Amino acid sequence: MLLSRRFFPYFVTQCLGALNDNVYKNVLLLMVTYSQVSSLPFDVNLFVNLAAGLFILPFFLFSAYAGLVADNMDKALLIRRLKLLEFVIMACAAAAIVTHSYLLMLVLLFLMGTQSAFFGPVKYSLLPQILTAEDLVRGNAWVEVGTFVSILLGTIGAGLILTQSYAEVIAAASVVAFALLGVFYSRQIPPLPPVQQVDDVPFAPFSGMLRTLTLCRQQPAIWIAIIAISWFWFVGATYLTQFANFSRVHLNGDATVVSLLLVLFSVGIALGSMLCTRLSRQRVEIGVVPLGLLGLWIFGVDLYYAIPPMTAQPLMSVSDFLSQPNHYRLLLDLLCIGISGGVYIVPLYAFVQARAVPSQRAQMIAANNILNALFMVISAILAMVLLGAIQWQISELFLALACANVLAGLAIFTANLEFRVRVKHYLLSVLRYRVSIDSVILPYEGACLLVSEKAQRIPRALLSTISLRPIIVGQQTLQVKEALRQHKMILIDDKQLSELLIRDPSFLMQNPCFRLQYSTEAQSSWRQKVTMTLSRLR
């Protein structure tokens, strides 16, 4: 899948975009922080905070419009145009870097944020269009791996670039080169036409944002999933923002230790994203999400107790830091926090993509981006209040954040019955049953008929392992027809199928139909081995 023509050009394109964003943003911030900037009309700290705000502001202003645009035009064409725009912006940025035009660089940072805001909805909404249902979770895992590795490389790479001779020239050449590569790979993405009739898209930033959020709230399961995704970005933004001061104040570490913390966190998320594909059996499975939250809580609390006592010592390099075994527990906790985050986030993104109506999928991703940005802004404000006004230590902030994951999990799963049921069924399917599934992936939408000779005896927990959608067990012929008319998924036995065919011989030609074979073998008084096979009848 990774190297296929339908996925690889897109994957490289989105990785290059994330890499370029972070190289440029961090080069700007480091140049302002460590260079002579007497030409600035205001304070350096104000400049840094303004830069962060200007990059995130476009996600509020343009995400809703970007979602509408992505739903109403060829997604491959949209990506090519956005990549050309990125190249133009980066060409101007190169000139600004070389000439030290900091205010121009600030304006261009806003434009890069705008380009990213338009790229976000198309980045995730096209996955169900280019991947088979079997590959959707794995595709999301690779996207998360690529995104966080690119963020990591961009952050560290910017620091390395500015330590070189002719740093400004190297930085300028780098952002232009990454943009050119993005243009090249974007042109390899195959056409992805809209799945609906194209509509006119009015530009209305504020009313459009409210309309998109309202549309999302009308689909409760998707809305709760997006809230859960936004919580991940709240947690991640808090950790990433505080690593620099945490390293200096609590660990006596220099900038190389900060880089080590970033590497462990990002690698952890990448490992967790890939682990999620195994835990979910390569299916969209919300039942995996509590495992990620549990890890964020346990390892977050243990991180607090693994922090060494504060001492007044010279700052350590990464080699000195690693030479002290008492730091290994903290580093392992941080890696496991990243792994837990990857396990948590991948099924939520896949759920939103699979459950959203295809003609509104990009708009759902746009709503997600708006809420992600809002939660990250709230995390920054909360950190400023707790660390500044209330005078908490960063370690206390991390402990509170770890415990808040429990409250977030309770809120998420209390708010949606479907999520609670899927968690219950997933745990049963793992703890009580040893499930082996050999099947095709069932459709994520539309009418669907399942037929099994043991329809009434299959536990609901096992039915949930073969489909993201609720499966109704049919009782009467009229109930079956009504369920199919309402585009639901229903399971019947062979006798009911015979009755339906007697009444309407063309019945199987009207709906997708699958044969479900189910067998069990007792392994103990509690645990059973279950084999389930799905094959298409029509």
C-alpha positions in Angstrom: 0.0 0.0 0.0 2.7 2.5 1.0 4.5 2.3 -2.3 1.4 2.2 -4.5 0.8 5.0 -7.0 -2.5 5.9 -5.4 -0.9 6.5 -2.0 2.9 7.2 -2.2 2.9 10.5 -4.1 0.2 11.8 -1.7 2.1 10.6 1.4 5.4 12.2 0.3 3.5 15.4 -0.6 1.9 15.8 2.8 5.2 14.9 4.6 7.1 17.6 2.6 4.4 20.1 3.5 4.7 19.4 7.2 8.5 19.4 7.0 8.6 22.8 5.2 6.1 24.4 7.6 8.2 23.5 10.6 11.6 24.3 9.0 10.4 27.8 8.0 8.5 28.5 11.3 11.4 27.4 13.5 14.1 29.2 11.3 12.1 32.4 11.8 11.7 32.0 15.5 15.3 31.0 16.1 16.6 33.9 13.9 14.5 36.3 15.9 15.5 34.8 19.3 19.2 34.5 18.8 20.1 37.2 16.2 20.4 40.9 16.4 16.9 42.2 15.6 17.1 45.9 16.4 15.1 46.5 13.3 12.0 45.0 15.0 9.4 47.6 16.0 8.4 45.6 19.1 9.7 43.2 21.7 11.1 39.8 20.8 8.8 37.9 23.1 5.8 39.7 21.5 7.1 38.8 18.1 7.4 35.1 19.0 3.9 35.0 20.4 2.5 36.9 17.5 4.2 34.4 15.1 2.5 31.5 16.8 -0.9 33.3 16.7 -0.6 34.3 13.1 0.2 30.7 12.0 -2.9 29.3 13.8 -5.3 32.1 12.9 -6.0 30.9 9.3 -7.4 27.6 10.7 -10.2 29.6 12.3 -10.7 31.9 9.3 -10.4 29.5 6.3 -10.9 25.9 7.4 -14.7 25.9 6.8 -14.3 27.4 3.3 -11.4 25.0 2.6 -13.7 22.0 3.5 -16.4 23.2 1.0 -13.8 23.7 -1.7 -12.3 20.2 -1.1 -15.7 18.6 -1.3 -16.6 20.4 -4.6 -13.5 20.0 -6.8 -10.9 17.4 -7.9 -8.8 16.8 -4.8 -5.6 16.1 -6.7 -6.0 19.3 -8.7 -6.6 21.2 -5.4 -3.4 19.8 -3.9 -1.4 20.8 -7.0 -2.6 24.3 -6.8 -1.9 24.5 -3.1 1.6 23.2 -3.7 2.2 25.8 -6.4 1.1 28.4 -3.9 3.5 27.0 -1.3 6.3 27.4 -3.8 5.5 31.0 -4.5 5.3 31.8 -0.8 8.6 30.0 -0.1 10.3 31.8 -3.0 9.3 35.1 -1.3 10.3 33.6 2.1 13.8 32.8 0.8 14.3 36.4 -0.2 13.0 37.5 3.2 15.4 35.1 5.1 18.5 36.2 3.2 17.6 40.0 3.6 16.5 39.5 7.3 13.1 41.1 6.5 11.5 39.9 9.7 8.1 41.6 9.2 7.8 40.2 5.7 8.7 36.7 7.1 5.8 37.2 9.6 3.4 38.0 6.8 4.6 35.0 4.9 4.1 32.8 8.0 0.5 33.8 8.0 0.2 32.9 4.3 1.8 29.5 5.0 -0.7 29.0 7.8 -3.4 29.8 5.3 -2.0 27.3 2.8 -1.9 24.7 5.6 -5.5 25.5 6.5 -6.6 24.7 3.0 -4.5 21.6 2.8 -5.8 20.1 6.0 -9.3 19.1 4.9 -8.2 17.6 1.6 -5.3 15.8 3.3 -7.5 13.5 5.4 -10.7 13.5 3.3 -9.1 11.9 0.3 -7.9 8.8 2.2 -11.2 6.8 1.8 -11.2 7.8 -1.9 -7.7 6.5 -2.6 -7.6 3.5 -0.2 -9.6 0.4 0.0 -11.6 -0.1 3.2 -9.0 -2.7 4.3 -6.2 -0.1 4.1 -8.0 2.8 5.7 -6.6 2.4 9.3 -3.1 1.5 8.0 -3.2 4.6 5.7 -4.1 6.8 8.7 -1.3 5.3 10.7 1.2 6.1 8.0 -0.1 9.7 7.7 0.4 10.2 11.5 3.9 8.6 11.3 4.8 10.9 8.4 3.4 14.0 10.0 5.1 13.7 13.3 8.4 12.6 11.9 8.3 15.6 9.5 7.5 17.9 12.4 10.4 16.4 14.3 12.9 16.7 11.4 11.7 20.2 10.7 12.2 21.4 14.3 15.6 19.8 14.7 16.7 20.6 11.1 16.0 24.3 11.6 18.3 24.4 14.6 21.0 22.5 12.8 20.8 24.8 9.7 21.3 27.9 11.8 24.5 26.5 13.3 26.1 26.4 9.9 28.1 29.0 8.0 25.9 30.8 5.5 22.9 29.7 7.6 20.5 32.1 5.9 21.4 30.9 2.4 21.0 27.2 3.4 17.7 27.9 5.1 16.4 29.8 2.0 17.5 27.1 -0.4 16.0 24.4 1.9 12.5 25.8 2.0 12.4 26.4 -1.8 13.8 22.9 -2.5 11.1 21.3 -0.2 8.4 23.3 -1.9 9.7 22.2 -5.4 9.7 18.6 -4.4 6.1 19.0 -3.1 5.1 20.4 -6.5 6.7 17.4 -8.3 5.1 14.7 -6.1 1.7 16.4 -6.1 1.7 16.1 -9.9 2.0 12.3 -9.5 -1.3 12.0 -7.5 -4.0 10.4 -9.7 -7.2 12.4 -10.4 -9.7 12.4 -7.5 -13.0 13.9 -8.8 -15.7 15.1 -6.3 -18.2 12.4 -5.4 -21.2 14.8 -5.8 -22.5 17.4 -8.2 -20.3 20.5 -7.9 -21.9 23.5 -6.1 -20.9 27.1 -5.9 -18.9 27.7 -2.8 -19.5 31.1 -1.2 -16.6 32.7 0.7 -18.0 33.5 4.2 -15.3 32.9 6.9 -17.3 33.5 10.1 -20.8 32.3 9.0 -19.1 29.4 7.2 -17.3 28.3 10.3 -20.6 28.3 12.3 -22.3 26.4 9.5 -19.6 23.7 9.3 -19.6 23.2 13.1 -23.4 23.0 13.1 -23.4 20.5 10.3 -20.9 18.4 12.3 -22.9 18.6 15.5 -25.9 17.1 13.6 -23.8 13.8 13.5 -23.2 13.1 17.2 -20.8 10.2 16.8 -18.6 12.2 14.4 -18.8 15.3 16.7 -17.7 13.3 19.8 -14.8 11.7 17.8 -13.7 15.2 16.7 -13.8 16.4 20.3 -11.7 13.4 21.2 -9.2 14.2 18.5 -9.0 17.8 19.7 -8.2 16.6 23.2 -5.2 14.8 21.7 -3.9 18.0 20.2 -4.5 19.8 23.5 -2.3 17.2 25.3 0.3 17.1 22.6 0.6 20.9 22.3 1.0 21.2 26.1 3.9 18.7 26.1 5.6 20.0 23.1 5.4 23.6 24.1 6.8 23.0 27.6 9.7 20.6 26.7 12.3 23.4 26.4 11.6 24.9 29.8 11.0 21.5 31.3 14.4 20.3 30.1 16.2 23.4 31.4 14.4 23.8 34.8 13.7 20.2 35.9 16.4 18.1 34.0 19.3 20.6 33.8 19.4 19.8 30.1 20.6 22.0 27.2 19.0 22.2 23.8 20.3 18.8 22.8 18.2 17.2 25.6 15.2 19.1 24.3 15.8 17.5 21.0 16.0 14.1 22.7 12.6 14.6 24.3 11.1 15.6 21.0 12.6 12.6 19.3 11.2 10.2 21.9 7.7 11.8 21.8 7.5 11.8 18.0 9.0 8.3 17.6 6.5 7.1 20.3 3.5 8.5 18.3 4.9 6.8 15.2 5.2 3.4 16.9 1.8 3.8 18.5 0.2 4.6 15.2 1.6 1.4 13.7 0.7 -0.7 16.8 -2.9 0.5 16.5 -3.2 -1.3 13.2 -2.5 -4.6 15.0 -4.7 -3.9 18.0 -7.7 -3.0 15.7 -7.1 -5.9 13.3 -6.7 -3.3 10.5 -10.3 -2.3 11.0 -11.8 1.0 12.1 -12.2 0.2 15.8 -13.2 2.8 18.4 -12.7 0.2 21.2 -8.9 0.7 21.0 -9.2 4.4 22.0 -9.5 3.8 25.8 -6.2 1.8 25.7 -4.5 5.0 24.5 -6.2 7.1 27.1 -5.2 4.6 29.8 -1.6 4.8 28.7 -1.6 8.6 28.6 -2.8 8.6 32.2 -0.6 5.8 33.6 2.7 6.9 31.9 1.9 10.6 32.5 1.5 10.1 36.2 4.7 7.9 36.3 6.5 10.7 34.4 5.8 13.0 37.3 7.3 10.6 39.8 10.3 9.9 37.5 11.4 13.5 37.4 14.7 13.9 39.4 14.9 16.5 42.2 15.8 20.0 41.0 19.4 20.9 41.6 21.5 24.0 40.7 24.0 22.5 38.3 25.4 23.5 34.9 23.2 22.4 31.9 24.0 18.9 30.7 24.4 17.8 27.1 22.5 14.8 25.8 25.5 12.5 26.3 25.9 13.6 29.9 22.2 13.2 30.4 22.1 9.7 29.0 25.1 8.7 31.2 22.9 8.9 34.3 20.7 5.8 34.6 18.2 7.6 36.8 16.9 9.4 33.7 16.0 6.2 31.8 12.6 5.8 33.6 11.6 9.3 32.6 12.7 8.7 29.0 10.7 5.4 28.8 7.6 7.1 30.2 7.9 9.8 27.6 8.2 7.2 24.8 5.2 5.3 26.1 3.2 8.6 26.3 3.9 9.0 22.6 3.0 5.4 21.9 -0.3 5.8 23.8 -1.1 9.0 21.8 -0.6 7.1 18.5 -2.9 4.3 19.6 -5.5 6.9 20.7 -5.5 9.1 17.7 -5.4 6.8 14.6 -8.8 5.0 15.1 -10.5 8.4 15.7 -9.3 9.9 12.4 -10.3 6.7 10.6 -13.7 6.7 12.3 -14.4 10.3 11.1 -13.4 9.4 7.5 -15.4 6.2 7.4 -18.5 7.5 9.1 -18.8 10.9 7.3 -21.0 11.2 4.3 -18.6 11.2 1.3 -20.0 14.6 -0.1 -19.3 16.2 3.4 -16.1 14.4 4.4 -13.8 17.4 3.9 -16.2 19.6 5.8 -16.0 17.2 8.7 -12.3 17.4 8.6 -12.5 21.2 8.4 -14.7 21.2 11.6 -12.0 19.0 13.1 -9.3 21.4 12.2 -11.2 24.4 13.7 -11.7 22.6 17.0 -8.1 21.3 17.0 -6.9 24.9 16.7 -9.3 26.1 19.4 -8.1 23.4 21.8 -4.4 24.2 21.1 -5.1 27.9 21.9 -6.9 26.9 25.1 -3.9 24.7 26.1 -1.5 27.7 25.6 -3.8 30.1 27.6 -4.3 27.5 30.4 -0.5 26.8 30.6 0.2 30.6 30.9 -2.4 30.9 33.7 -1.2 27.9 35.7 2.5 28.5 35.2 2.4 32.3 35.4 -0.5 33.5 37.5 -0.8 30.5 39.8 2.9 29.7 39.9 2.7 25.9 39.2 5.8 24.0 38.3 5.9 22.4 34.8 6.0 19.0 36.5 2.7 19.8 38.3 1.2 20.8 35.0 2.2 17.5 33.4 0.6 15.6 36.4 -2.6 17.5 36.1 -2.6 16.8 32.3 -2.1 13.1 32.9 -5.0 12.9 35.4 -7.2 15.0 33.0 -7.0 12.2 30.5 -9.3 10.1 32.8 -11.9 12.9 32.9 -11.6 13.4 29.2 -12.2 9.7 28.6 -15.2 9.6 30.9 -16.7 12.7 29.2 -16.1 11.2 25.7 -17.6 7.8 26.4 -20.4 9.1 28.6 -21.6 11.4 25.8 -22.1 8.7 23.1 -23.8 5.3 23.6 -22.3 3.8 20.4 -18.8 4.5 21.7 -19.5 2.7 25.0 -21.0 -0.3 23.3 -18.1 -0.6 20.9 -15.6 -0.5 23.8 -17.6 -3.2 25.7 -17.7 -5.4 22.6 -14.0 -4.9 21.8 -12.9 -5.8 25.3 -15.1 -8.9 25.2 -13.8 -9.9 21.7 -10.2 -9.6 23.1 -10.7 -11.1 26.6 -13.3 -13.7 26.1 -12.9 -14.7 22.5 -9.8 -15.5 20.5 -11.1 -14.1 17.2 -9.8 -15.1 13.8 -11.4 -13.1 10.9 -10.9 -14.0 7.3 -13.1 -11.6 5.4 -13.7 -8.8 3.0 -14.4 -5.4 4.6 -18.1 -4.6 4.7 -19.4 -1.3 3.1 -19.2 1.7 5.4 -22.5 3.0 4.1 -25.7 2.0 2.2 -27.9 -1.1 2.5 -26.1 -4.4 3.3 -27.4 -7.9 3.9 -25.5 -10.6 5.9 -26.6 -14.2 5.8 -25.6 -16.9 8.4 -27.1 -20.2 9.4 -26.4 -19.2 13.0 -27.6 -15.6 12.8 -29.5 -15.7 16.2 -26.6 -17.3 18.1 -23.7 -14.9 17.2 -22.8 -12.7 20.1 -23.2 -9.0 19.5 -19.6 -8.4 20.6 -18.4 -10.6 17.7 -20.6 -8.9 15.2 -19.0 -5.5 16.1 -15.6 -6.9 15.1 -16.6 -7.3 11.5 -18.2 -3.9 10.9 -17.9 -0.3 12.2 -21.7 0.0 11.6 -24.4 -1.3 13.9 -25.7 -4.7 12.7 -29.4 -5.4 13.2 -30.4 -9.1 13.6 -33.5 -9.5 11.5 -36.6 -11.2 12.9 -39.3 -10.7 10.3 -39.4 -10.2 6.5 -41.0 -6.8 6.7 -38.3 -5.7 9.2 -35.6 -6.9 6.9 -37.0 -5.0 3.9 -37.6 -1.8 5.9 -34.0 -1.9 7.3 -32.6 -2.2 3.8 -34.8 0.6 2.6 -33.3 2.8 5.3 -29.8 1.8 4.1 -28.9 -0.2 7.2 -27.0 -3.4 7.7 -29.0 -6.4 8.8 -28.2 -10.1 9.6 -30.6 -12.9 8.7 -30.5 -16.7 8.6 -30.8 -19.0 5.6 -34.5 -19.6 6.3 -35.3 -15.9 6.2 -33.3 -15.6 3.0 -35.3 -18.4 1.4 -38.6 -16.7 2.3 -37.4 -13.4 0.9 -36.4 -15.1 -2.4 -39.7 -16.8 -2.7 -41.5 -13.5 -2.4 -39.0 -11.6 -4.6 -36.7 -13.8 -6.8 -34.7 -10.7 -7.7 -34.0 -9.7 -4.1 -30.3 -10.5 -4.1 -29.8 -8.4 -7.2 -31.1 -5.3 -5.4 -28.7 -5.3 -2.4 -25.1 -6.2 -1.6 -25.2 -9.5 0.2 -22.5 -11.4 2.2 -22.2 -14.9 3.6 -21.0 -15.0 7.3 -19.6 -18.3 8.5 -19.2 -18.7 12.2 -17.7 -21.4 14.3 -16.4 -21.7 17.9 -14.1 -24.0 19.9 -13.9 -23.9 23.7 -10.4 -23.3 25.0 -11.4 -23.0 28.7 -14.5 -22.5 30.8 -14.3 -18.8 29.9 -12.4 -18.3 26.7 -13.4 -19.5 23.2 -11.7 -19.6 19.9 -13.9 -18.1 17.2 -13.4 -18.3 13.5 -15.4 -15.9 11.3 -15.3 -15.8 7.5 -17.1 -13.3 5.2 -17.5 -13.8 1.5 -19.6 -12.0 -1.0 -22.7 -13.6 -2.3 -23.3 -10.9 -4.8 
